Every structure is written in structure tokens, then in C-alpha cells.
Amino acid sequence: MKIGRNDPCHCGSGQKYKKCCCAKDEAARSAELASQAAARAAAAAAAAAEAEAAGAEETTSAAPKAAARPAPSAQSKPKTHSPASAVVRRRASV
């Protein structure tokens, strides 16, 4: 069960959680998430480098493939008037 910010603190001080240990717990959680993200990024970079090395061995003389793009449409979408985007002019107060 998650501790609410206005609940009594879990350390037993008698203060509200938000006034006592909330900042410390959030800092610890942020550090934990940052280290997990760094570990995932390092693992992804290592996997990408390994895959690139394996791919370079297989296709050493092959030219790089062009990125596939969808063909541009002959006609662009017609512009429609939207009253919500129109500039609203107000009458000057007298």
C-alpha cells in the first residue's frame, strides 16, 4: 500500500509524511530510477554495438540501403475554415 502525503510518517515521528521523510524517499526513488535507466541505456548501446559489428562482418562491401519513404501525395489536404481559430474582435467599451 502506498503512503499518502498527508498520512502519518512511517518513521514514527508523528509528523505528516510530506513534512518528514517524503523528500528523502523521493530522492532515493529518483536515484534508483536513474541508475536503472543508465543500466538499460548501457545494455542497449552494447547490444547495438554488437549487432553493428556482426552486421559489418556480413556486409563489408554492400552499399547502405536508402531509407524507405512514402511517396508524396499529388494533392495536399484542402484548408478548411474553422470558426474556433478565427480572431475574435470585441467591441470597445464605451
N, C-alpha and C positions, 0 to 999 in steps of 0.2 A: 504494500500500500504506500502511496506517495504522501509525503508530508506536505501539508498546506502551509502557505506563508504565514497565516495567522494562527496556526496551531502552536501549542507549547513546544519549545525546542526539545529535540531528542537527547540533548546532553544533560538535561535535568536542571538547568539554571533557573527555570521558572519564567524566562522571558519568551516572547514570541520568537518563532524560528527566524523570521525575516530580520529581526534586530540582533540575533545572536550568531548563529552558525550558517546562515544562508549564503553569505558572500564567500565564506571559506569552502563550503560544499560546491558551490557553482564554479569556483576557481579550480578545484580539484577535478571536477567533471570536464571542464574545458581542456585542462591539460591532458586528461585521459583521451578525449576525443581527438585532440591534436596529434598525440602520439600514434593513435590508431590510423589516422589519415596519412601521416607520414610513412607508416609501415606499408599501408596499401599502395601509396604512390611509389615507394621504392620497389615493391614487388611488381607493380605494373611496368615500371621502367626496365627492370631486369628481364621481365618476360618479353617486352618489346625489343630489347636489345638482342636477346637470344633468338627471337623469331626473325629479326632483321639479319642476323648473322647466318642463320640457316637458309634464309631466302637468298642472300647474296651468294652463297655457295652454289645454289641450284641454278641461278640465272645470272651468271657473271657477264655474259655477252649480250643479253637481251636488253632491248631499249625499254625505258619506262613507259608504262601504259598511260594514255591520256585519260583524264577523269571524265566519266560519262556525265553529260549534262542534258537535261531535256531540251528539245528544240524550242526556240522562242515561238510564241503564238503569233500568227499573222495579224490578228487584231487585238488591241488592248481592250480591257474592260471599259464599257462606257461609264462616264461620270454621271452620277445622279445627284440631284439637288436634295439636300437634307435640311429641313427647317431647324433641326436641333443645332446644326453647325453654323447657321446664319447669324450674322451680327445683329444683336438686338439693340435698337436705339430707343432711348427713353426720352420722353418729353421733358424739357427743362422745367424745373419747379419755379413757380412764379411767386 
